[in-house]
Amino acid sequence: MKICDRVIDIFKALAQVPRQSKHEEKVSAWLVERAQKHGFDVERDDANNVFIRVPATPGYEHAPTLILQGHMDMVCEKTPGSSHNFDTDPIDVIIEDGWMHANQTSLGADDGLGVALALAMAEDSDIEHPALEIFITSDEETGMTGASALRPEQLKGRILLNLDSEDEGIFTVGCAGGRETKATLTLQKTTVTPGTRVVAIHIGGLLGGHSGCEIDKGRASAIKLSARLISNIMAEVRDVCLVDFSAGSAHNAIPRNADLVLAVPAQDEKRVTDILDRMARVFASEFKATDPGIAISHVESGCTAQNVYKTDSLRTLCDLLLCYPHGVASMNHEVAGLVETSDNLASLSIEIEKDTVHLLSSQRSSVMSKLNALTARIEACIRLAGGEFQSSKGYPGWAPDMESDLLRRCVATYEARFGHKPVVNVIHAGLECSIIGAKIPDMQMISFGPTVVSPHSPQERAEIATIQKVADFLIDLLKSYK
């Protein structure tokens, strides 16, 4: 069996196991059971991290131990029409035209392919290698809490190959740090005025994507578009009240959908729908290059809500969303095309029982002082709106070492196999290398992987040919340590 086919078979088996972030009990147990079946030493810690120890093949007993590292969880996104239940349903993996994708959901190639590559290296008896430590973390996608729970003594090796990058032929040797901010804003209720009409608005068709890899693409945010809709309606219609509002999902996914329900005076209903239709044309024109499928739909009905939120509350929320930073804040002036600092206004929901809006944003930067400054700006916006906030401690950046022995070996191995040098870069997205390196300062690290397009979205797909290339490179790299 070709190594690529073996990797895909392992990935398909992994895709049968639910593995949403913060719900990794089943996939962690699956990894332990699989390792035990192959006779490997394995342990699982309290954070559901899994450590698999594979002995060296003959002739490699004196080579340094290599760590193959990835994460078990995935970002769970689906199309509005999908009935998929990520708690119970397997991912429907489809292969066609040289690509692998899922059926109306995210694929989980980030980082399921990294896990499959690591397991394939260990399980194939024909592959020569030094002693391996396969370190699979939990909850990478919602805060890197698995990596944060690592104790330095749990890893013996000091050479780490992170298999969580998404562009074949590119070696990553540094990444941005990040923080999250959670905000709450209390809304004031009022009774429904007789003759009030309810307008339910849906924003969809946006591409979204990974907030680290694709924040520079200029794609529309469903939350920011919602704020503009509210602002335009309130500029022309008095006594607009809020019934409900939800948008976005994961902290590292650009929000693709929003559902907004407004209560408006009956005599202004036609004006409101005209504004929505007009703004739909404006948005279609503005984002025709980045989000060609953008669509705004609305349904009008008699008001069934007993209570709504006051116009003043809606105005305060709208002003906060308009002011809230989202997108690229600054570019790196030393590395062409590299985003330095950004924010993703990721999700919004209303806790009806407590009359509270919940907001979540994710800030990234390769310059920690600028990360702190952006977070302070976000906190100021929330404070001015009368809200409350809590910002996480965050995680550090990973400073590149362009002179490391590991990087030189990887570049030479790649060039010998493929006849040209790989690209070496630093990325804006976060990688667990930043946390692992902070815990174990003498760890040499590099990150690479097959090509995965549009992770963290239902458009996610992985290129089959690059899985073969990465597997071939990895086999050569392991063999080079003899």
Backbone torsions as a table, in degrees:
resi	resn	phi	psi	omega
1	MET	NA	132.1	175.7
2	LYS	-60.9	145.9	-178.4
3	ILE	-60.5	-34.7	178.0
4	CYS	-61.2	-43.5	179.3
5	ASP	-63.6	-37.9	178.6
6	ARG	-64.2	-43.3	178.7
7	VAL	-61.0	-44.6	-178.7
8	ILE	-65.8	-39.0	177.7
9	ASP	-61.8	-42.4	178.1
10	ILE	-65.2	-42.0	178.9
11	PHE	-61.7	-42.3	178.8
12	LYS	-62.6	-38.8	177.5
13	ALA	-65.6	-40.9	177.3
14	LEU	-63.3	-36.3	-178.0
15	ALA	-67.5	-13.5	177.2
16	GLN	-79.4	-11.4	-173.5
17	VAL	-105.3	124.7	176.6
18	PRO	-58.3	135.2	-176.7
19	ARG	-151.4	42.9	174.0
20	GLN	-65.2	144.7	179.2
21	SER	-52.6	138.7	-177.9
22	LYS	72.6	4.6	175.9
23	HIS	-134.2	58.5	-171.8
24	GLU	-101.8	10.2	-175.6
25	GLU	-58.3	-44.6	-176.6
26	LYS	-69.2	-43.2	-177.8
27	VAL	-72.5	-33.9	176.7
28	SER	-63.3	-43.6	177.7
29	ALA	-64.7	-37.3	178.5
30	TRP	-62.5	-42.3	179.0
31	LEU	-64.4	-42.5	178.6
32	VAL	-62.2	-46.7	-179.2
33	GLU	-62.7	-41.1	-179.7
34	ARG	-64.7	-42.7	179.1
35	ALA	-63.3	-41.9	179.9
36	GLN	-63.4	-38.8	179.2
37	LYS	-62.3	-29.0	179.3
38	HIS	-92.8	4.6	175.4
39	GLY	78.9	18.5	-179.0
40	PHE	-88.8	150.0	171.0
41	ASP	-71.4	129.0	-175.4
42	VAL	-144.2	146.2	173.5
43	GLU	-143.7	156.3	177.9
44	ARG	-128.5	131.9	-178.1
45	ASP	-94.5	-176.0	-175.8
46	ASP	-67.5	-18.4	178.7
47	ALA	-90.9	5.1	-176.8
48	ASN	73.2	9.5	169.9
49	ASN	-64.2	145.5	179.8
50	VAL	-119.1	132.7	179.0
51	PHE	-118.6	116.7	179.5
52	ILE	-114.2	125.8	-177.6
53	ARG	-111.9	122.3	-174.4
54	VAL	-115.9	124.2	-178.6
55	PRO	-67.7	155.8	178.3
56	ALA	-66.0	148.1	172.5
57	THR	-78.6	161.2	-176.5
58	PRO	-53.6	133.7	-179.9
59	GLY	95.9	-10.1	-177.6
60	TYR	-114.6	12.5	-174.4
61	GLU	-61.1	-28.8	-176.9
62	HIS	-100.0	3.3	177.8
63	ALA	-76.8	155.0	179.0
64	PRO	-66.7	146.1	177.0
65	THR	-67.1	135.3	178.2
66	LEU	-109.6	139.3	178.4
67	ILE	-103.1	124.0	171.9
68	LEU	-102.2	118.9	-168.8
69	GLN	-127.1	136.8	175.9
70	GLY	-158.4	-174.3	179.3
71	HIS	-126.5	148.6	-172.7
72	MET	-87.8	-22.2	-174.2
73	ASP	-86.4	165.8	179.8
74	MET	-138.8	155.2	171.8
75	VAL	-79.5	125.6	-174.8
76	CYS	-101.9	102.5	178.7
77	GLU	-125.0	145.5	178.4
78	LYS	-145.2	162.2	177.8
79	THR	-72.2	155.9	-180.0
80	PRO	-56.7	-29.2	-177.9
81	GLY	-86.5	-2.8	-176.7
82	SER	-82.2	139.8	176.0
83	SER	-100.8	13.0	-176.0
84	HIS	-60.5	136.1	176.0
85	ASN	-109.9	108.1	-175.4
86	PHE	-69.2	-16.1	178.3
87	ASP	-76.1	-24.0	-173.4
88	THR	-131.3	-30.0	-170.2
89	ASP	-87.5	139.3	173.0
90	PRO	-70.7	155.9	174.1
91	ILE	-75.8	130.1	179.5
92	ASP	-85.7	98.9	-176.1
93	VAL	-85.1	127.4	-178.1
94	ILE	-121.0	132.8	176.5
95	ILE	-116.4	122.9	178.2
96	GLU	-159.0	143.3	175.3
97	ASP	55.5	36.0	176.2
98	GLY	80.4	8.6	-179.2
99	TRP	-129.3	157.5	175.1
100	MET	-117.5	131.3	177.4
101	HIS	-146.7	179.3	179.9
102	ALA	-111.9	173.1	-178.9
103	ASN	-95.8	93.8	175.5
104	GLN	67.1	18.0	176.0
105	THR	-137.4	168.3	168.6
106	SER	-62.8	152.4	-174.1
107	LEU	-86.4	-35.0	-175.2
108	GLY	82.9	16.2	172.3
109	ALA	-61.9	-27.2	169.9
110	ASP	-93.1	101.0	1.7
111	ASP	-120.7	36.3	179.7
112	GLY	-60.6	-33.7	178.0
113	LEU	-68.8	-34.8	175.7
114	GLY	-63.5	-43.1	177.0
115	VAL	-62.3	-44.8	-179.2
116	ALA	-64.1	-39.0	177.5
117	LEU	-62.5	-44.3	-179.8
118	ALA	-62.7	-45.5	-179.5
119	LEU	-65.7	-37.4	179.7
120	ALA	-63.4	-39.3	178.6
121	MET	-63.2	-38.2	-177.1
122	ALA	-77.6	-36.2	-170.7
123	GLU	-86.1	-19.7	-178.7
124	ASP	-85.0	110.7	-176.3
125	SER	-67.6	-14.9	179.8
126	ASP	-83.7	-10.3	-178.3
127	ILE	-90.0	124.2	178.1
128	GLU	-85.2	140.4	-177.9
129	HIS	-164.9	157.0	169.8
130	PRO	-69.5	-179.6	171.7
131	ALA	-58.2	137.5	-177.4
132	LEU	-117.7	141.4	166.3
133	GLU	-116.0	115.6	176.7
134	ILE	-96.6	114.2	-175.4
135	PHE	-112.9	105.7	-178.3
136	ILE	-110.1	116.5	-175.5
137	THR	-91.4	161.1	173.3
138	SER	-101.2	158.5	166.9
139	ASP	51.6	41.4	176.3
140	GLU	-68.8	-37.8	-168.7
141	GLU	-74.0	-21.2	-176.9
142	THR	-116.8	27.1	175.1
143	GLY	142.4	2.2	178.5
144	MET	56.2	38.4	-176.5
145	THR	-71.5	-28.0	176.6
146	GLY	-64.3	-49.3	178.2
147	ALA	-63.2	-35.8	-179.8
148	SER	-66.0	-25.2	-179.7
149	ALA	-83.7	-7.0	-178.5
150	LEU	-60.7	135.8	169.8
151	ARG	-102.9	132.2	-174.4
152	PRO	-51.9	-34.0	-178.1
153	GLU	-70.9	-10.3	179.5
154	GLN	-74.6	-17.0	178.9
155	LEU	-117.4	128.0	178.4
156	LYS	-89.8	-35.0	-176.8
157	GLY	-71.2	160.1	176.7
158	ARG	-129.0	19.4	173.7
159	ILE	-128.3	115.1	-172.5
160	LEU	-118.0	127.9	175.3
161	LEU	-108.3	103.9	177.8
162	ASN	-83.2	126.7	-174.2
163	LEU	-106.8	41.5	-173.2
164	ASP	-121.7	24.6	174.2
165	SER	-98.4	164.6	-166.0
166	GLU	-130.5	22.0	176.2
167	ASP	-138.7	105.2	-180.0
168	GLU	-61.1	141.3	-179.2
169	GLY	87.7	2.7	177.7
170	ILE	-121.6	125.0	175.9
171	PHE	-100.9	124.9	179.7
172	THR	-99.6	131.0	-177.2
173	VAL	-126.8	13.3	177.8
174	GLY	-170.8	156.1	-178.8
175	CYS	-153.6	169.8	-179.8
176	ALA	-79.9	158.1	168.2
177	GLY	-91.4	173.7	-177.1
178	GLY	-157.1	160.8	175.1
179	ARG	-143.3	158.5	174.2
180	GLU	-119.0	149.5	173.9
181	THR	-126.6	126.7	173.7
182	LYS	-106.6	133.6	-177.6
183	ALA	-129.2	149.6	173.6
184	THR	-130.1	146.4	179.5
185	LEU	-139.0	125.2	-178.6
186	THR	-84.1	134.8	179.2
187	LEU	-105.0	150.5	179.1
188	GLN	-105.2	128.7	-178.4
189	LYS	-85.5	158.6	172.3
190	THR	-147.4	165.4	179.2
191	THR	-83.4	157.1	-179.3
192	VAL	-74.4	131.0	175.9
193	THR	-77.1	134.6	177.7
194	PRO	-54.5	138.3	-179.6
195	GLY	88.2	1.4	179.2
196	THR	-71.4	143.2	178.0
197	ARG	-115.6	148.6	178.2
198	VAL	-103.2	133.5	176.0
199	VAL	-120.2	117.2	178.0
200	ALA	-97.7	124.6	-173.6
201	ILE	-117.6	134.3	175.8
202	HIS	-123.9	129.4	172.6
203	ILE	-107.4	125.2	-178.8
204	GLY	-149.6	-175.6	178.9
205	GLY	80.2	5.0	179.2
206	LEU	-80.2	151.6	-177.6
207	LEU	-81.8	-29.4	-179.4
208	GLY	60.8	-132.9	178.2
209	GLY	117.6	-177.7	-178.0
210	HIS	-73.2	126.5	-174.6
211	SER	-74.0	-11.6	173.8
212	GLY	-92.7	-44.0	-175.4
213	CYS	-81.9	-29.1	-169.3
214	GLU	-125.1	15.5	178.9
215	ILE	-67.4	-22.0	-178.9
216	ASP	-86.9	1.2	-177.9
217	LYS	-79.3	-9.0	179.3
218	GLY	73.2	21.1	-178.6
219	ARG	-71.6	151.5	-176.8
220	ALA	-69.9	148.1	172.6
221	SER	-105.5	127.1	-179.0
222	ALA	-63.4	-30.1	179.8
223	ILE	-72.2	-45.0	179.3
224	LYS	-66.2	-36.1	175.9
225	LEU	-65.0	-39.1	178.4
226	SER	-60.3	-42.8	179.4
227	ALA	-61.3	-40.1	178.7
228	ARG	-66.4	-38.4	176.2
229	LEU	-61.2	-48.4	-179.8
230	ILE	-59.8	-44.1	-178.6
231	SER	-61.2	-43.9	179.9
232	ASN	-67.5	-37.1	178.4
233	ILE	-67.3	-45.0	-177.4
234	MET	-69.0	-21.1	176.7
235	ALA	-70.3	-21.4	-175.6
236	GLU	-119.4	-14.6	-175.4
237	VAL	-128.3	130.2	176.3
238	ARG	-87.3	161.7	172.8
239	ASP	60.2	39.1	172.4
240	VAL	-84.7	129.3	-179.1
241	CYS	-120.9	159.9	-178.3
242	LEU	-101.1	135.2	175.4
243	VAL	-104.8	-48.7	-178.8
244	ASP	-160.1	161.1	-176.7
245	PHE	-162.9	129.2	173.6
246	SER	-150.2	146.1	-179.3
247	ALA	-164.9	150.0	174.8
248	GLY	72.4	176.9	-177.5
249	SER	-147.0	-85.9	-174.6
250	ALA	-83.5	152.7	-177.5
251	HIS	-64.4	-26.0	-177.0
252	ASN	-108.0	20.3	175.0
253	ALA	-118.0	126.5	176.0
254	ILE	-64.1	126.7	-172.6
255	PRO	-63.2	125.0	-175.4
256	ARG	-98.2	-23.5	-173.8
257	ASN	-135.2	152.7	174.2
258	ALA	-147.6	143.8	173.8
259	ASP	-124.7	122.0	-173.9
260	LEU	-129.0	128.3	179.5
261	VAL	-120.4	122.0	-179.2
262	LEU	-116.9	150.3	171.5
263	ALA	-109.5	125.9	-174.7
264	VAL	-132.1	153.6	175.8
265	PRO	-59.0	141.8	-175.9
266	ALA	-56.5	-38.5	-177.2
267	GLN	-69.2	-15.7	-178.8
268	ASP	-103.4	3.5	-175.4
269	GLU	-60.0	-44.8	-179.1
270	LYS	-64.3	-39.2	178.7
271	ARG	-62.7	-41.2	179.6
272	VAL	-62.2	-46.5	-179.1
273	THR	-67.2	-32.4	175.5
274	ASP	-65.1	-40.5	177.7
275	ILE	-62.6	-42.9	179.4
276	LEU	-61.6	-43.3	179.1
277	ASP	-65.1	-39.8	179.0
278	ARG	-65.2	-44.4	-179.5
279	MET	-68.8	-30.5	176.0
280	ALA	-60.6	-40.4	177.9
281	ARG	-68.6	-38.7	178.1
282	VAL	-61.5	-48.2	-178.7
283	PHE	-64.6	-40.3	179.4
284	ALA	-60.7	-37.3	178.9
285	SER	-72.5	-44.0	-177.3
286	GLU	-64.6	-37.6	-171.8
287	PHE	-113.8	25.3	-178.0
288	LYS	-64.5	-27.3	-179.8
289	ALA	-84.8	-30.4	-174.4
290	THR	-101.3	-33.2	-176.7
291	ASP	-136.8	69.4	-174.1
292	PRO	-64.8	-17.2	-179.6
293	GLY	-95.6	9.9	-176.8
294	ILE	-55.9	136.7	-178.2
295	ALA	-148.9	141.0	175.1
296	ILE	-122.4	122.8	177.6
297	SER	-119.4	155.9	179.3
298	HIS	-147.4	147.5	179.6
299	VAL	-130.4	131.0	180.0
300	GLU	-106.1	141.6	178.9
301	SER	-155.1	167.4	174.3
302	GLY	-65.4	145.6	-175.3
303	CYS	-69.9	125.2	177.2
304	THR	-109.3	-9.5	-179.2
305	ALA	-74.3	135.4	177.8
306	GLN	-76.7	-35.6	179.9
307	ASN	-133.2	152.6	175.8
308	VAL	-133.5	171.4	178.5
309	TYR	-95.3	140.1	-172.0
310	LYS	-57.9	154.0	176.7
311	THR	-56.8	-41.0	180.0
312	ASP	-62.6	-38.1	178.3
313	SER	-65.7	-41.2	178.8
314	LEU	-64.6	-40.0	178.8
315	ARG	-62.9	-43.9	179.9
316	THR	-62.2	-45.0	178.9
317	LEU	-62.8	-44.1	179.7
318	CYS	-61.2	-44.4	179.8
319	ASP	-62.1	-41.1	178.9
320	LEU	-61.5	-44.6	-178.4
321	LEU	-67.5	-35.2	177.3
322	LEU	-66.7	-37.2	-178.5
323	CYS	-82.0	-25.1	-172.5
324	TYR	-61.8	126.3	179.6
325	PRO	-62.2	142.4	174.0
326	HIS	-154.4	134.6	177.8
327	GLY	102.8	-162.1	-177.3
328	VAL	-73.8	127.4	176.1
329	ALA	-95.1	-36.1	177.3
330	SER	-160.9	154.0	177.7
331	MET	-103.6	154.1	176.1
332	ASN	-73.9	133.3	-176.4
333	HIS	-92.5	-1.8	179.7
334	GLU	-107.5	-30.4	179.5
335	VAL	-113.6	112.4	-175.7
336	ALA	-59.9	130.9	175.1
337	GLY	81.8	-0.6	-177.7
338	LEU	-91.4	124.2	173.6
339	VAL	-70.4	131.9	179.1
340	GLU	-91.7	-49.6	-174.4
341	THR	-137.7	138.6	179.7
342	SER	-155.9	165.9	172.9
343	ASP	-136.1	143.2	172.6
344	ASN	-117.8	109.6	172.3
345	LEU	-76.3	97.4	-158.5
346	ALA	-89.0	-41.4	-174.2
347	SER	-152.4	155.2	178.1
348	LEU	-144.2	135.7	175.0
349	SER	-150.3	158.9	177.2
350	ILE	-113.9	126.1	172.7
351	GLU	-89.7	94.8	-171.0
352	ILE	-57.7	-40.4	-176.0
353	GLU	-62.1	-28.9	-178.0
354	LYS	-111.4	4.8	179.3
355	ASP	52.5	46.6	-173.3
356	THR	-128.6	131.9	171.7
357	VAL	-89.2	135.0	175.6
358	HIS	-112.9	128.9	177.0
359	LEU	-121.2	146.7	176.2
360	LEU	-135.5	131.6	175.1
361	SER	-132.8	155.8	-178.7
362	SER	-127.1	118.0	179.9
363	GLN	-103.4	143.5	177.7
364	ARG	-134.9	147.3	172.3
365	SER	-166.2	147.9	172.7
366	SER	-87.9	-3.9	176.4
367	VAL	-119.4	109.5	-170.9
368	MET	-61.6	-34.0	178.6
369	SER	-64.0	-35.3	178.2
370	LYS	-75.2	-31.8	174.1
371	LEU	-62.2	-43.7	178.7
372	ASN	-66.4	-38.1	-179.8
373	ALA	-66.4	-41.2	178.5
374	LEU	-65.9	-40.3	178.1
375	THR	-63.5	-40.6	177.5
376	ALA	-62.7	-37.5	177.8
377	ARG	-64.3	-43.1	178.4
378	ILE	-62.3	-45.3	179.2
379	GLU	-61.9	-36.0	178.5
380	ALA	-65.3	-41.1	177.7
381	CYS	-60.5	-43.8	-179.5
382	ILE	-66.0	-42.3	-179.4
383	ARG	-62.5	-43.1	179.8
384	LEU	-64.0	-28.6	178.9
385	ALA	-82.6	-3.4	-179.3
386	GLY	84.4	15.0	-179.6
387	GLY	-93.1	178.4	176.3
388	GLU	-120.0	155.5	-175.6
389	PHE	-146.7	159.9	172.3
390	GLN	-143.8	118.6	178.7
391	SER	-103.3	137.4	-178.6
392	SER	-72.6	162.1	174.0
393	LYS	-64.5	-33.2	176.4
394	GLY	84.1	-170.8	-179.6
395	TYR	-131.7	152.3	-174.7
396	PRO	-78.6	166.2	170.4
397	GLY	-78.3	170.3	177.8
398	TRP	-115.2	108.9	-178.2
399	ALA	-76.7	130.9	-176.6
400	PRO	-71.9	147.0	171.7
401	ASP	-120.3	95.9	-175.6
402	MET	-74.2	-6.4	-177.8
403	GLU	-111.0	13.3	-175.4
404	SER	-70.3	149.2	176.0
405	ASP	-61.6	-37.0	-179.4
406	LEU	-62.9	-45.2	179.6
407	LEU	-61.8	-44.6	179.4
408	ARG	-60.6	-42.3	-179.8
409	ARG	-65.3	-42.1	-179.3
410	CYS	-64.7	-43.5	179.6
411	VAL	-63.0	-44.8	-179.9
412	ALA	-64.8	-40.4	179.7
413	THR	-65.7	-42.8	179.4
414	TYR	-63.5	-46.2	-178.3
415	GLU	-64.2	-38.4	178.7
416	ALA	-64.9	-35.2	-178.6
417	ARG	-78.5	-43.5	-169.0
418	PHE	-111.3	-7.0	174.6
419	GLY	83.1	7.1	175.9
420	HIS	-153.0	159.6	-177.1
421	LYS	-81.0	149.1	174.2
422	PRO	-78.0	166.2	171.7
423	VAL	-84.5	137.3	175.8
424	VAL	-112.8	126.0	-174.8
425	ASN	-145.5	175.8	172.9
426	VAL	-120.0	140.9	-174.1
427	ILE	-117.0	164.4	178.8
428	HIS	-87.0	-25.9	178.5
429	ALA	-69.0	159.8	178.2
430	GLY	-87.9	145.8	174.8
431	LEU	-131.4	151.5	-179.4
432	GLU	-65.4	-16.7	176.1
433	CYS	-54.5	-33.2	-178.0
434	SER	-63.2	-41.5	-178.9
435	ILE	-76.2	-43.3	179.7
436	ILE	-62.4	-42.8	179.6
437	GLY	-64.7	-33.7	177.9
438	ALA	-69.1	-32.8	179.7
439	LYS	-80.1	-34.4	-177.5
440	ILE	-127.7	85.4	-170.5
441	PRO	-60.7	-25.7	-178.4
442	ASP	-90.8	12.6	179.2
443	MET	-75.9	125.5	170.2
444	GLN	-86.2	134.9	-173.6
445	MET	-140.5	151.0	172.6
446	ILE	-152.8	152.6	-179.3
447	SER	-127.9	137.2	177.1
448	PHE	-156.9	170.8	179.3
449	GLY	176.0	174.5	177.6
450	PRO	-72.8	166.5	-177.9
451	THR	-75.3	121.9	176.3
452	VAL	-125.1	123.8	-176.8
453	VAL	-103.4	138.4	176.2
454	SER	53.5	50.3	174.1
455	PRO	-62.3	160.8	179.4
456	HIS	68.2	25.2	178.4
457	SER	-151.4	161.5	176.9
458	PRO	-65.3	-12.8	177.9
459	GLN	-86.6	2.9	-178.0
460	GLU	-58.4	134.6	177.5
461	ARG	-152.9	151.6	-177.9
462	ALA	-121.1	138.7	-177.6
463	GLU	-86.8	120.4	-173.9
464	ILE	-60.6	-44.7	-176.6
465	ALA	-59.0	-32.5	-178.9
466	THR	-76.6	-24.5	173.9
467	ILE	-63.5	-42.8	177.5
468	GLN	-62.5	-43.4	-178.4
469	LYS	-63.0	-44.5	-179.3
470	VAL	-66.4	-39.8	178.2
471	ALA	-63.5	-43.3	178.0
472	ASP	-61.7	-45.1	178.2
473	PHE	-61.1	-43.9	-177.4
474	LEU	-64.3	-40.3	176.4
475	ILE	-60.6	-45.7	179.6
476	ASP	-63.3	-40.5	-178.3
477	LEU	-64.2	-45.7	178.0
478	LEU	-60.2	-42.9	-178.2
479	LYS	-66.5	-26.4	-176.1
480	SER	-68.3	-13.0	-177.3
481	TYR	-87.1	5.2	-180.0
482	LYS	-70.2	NA	NA
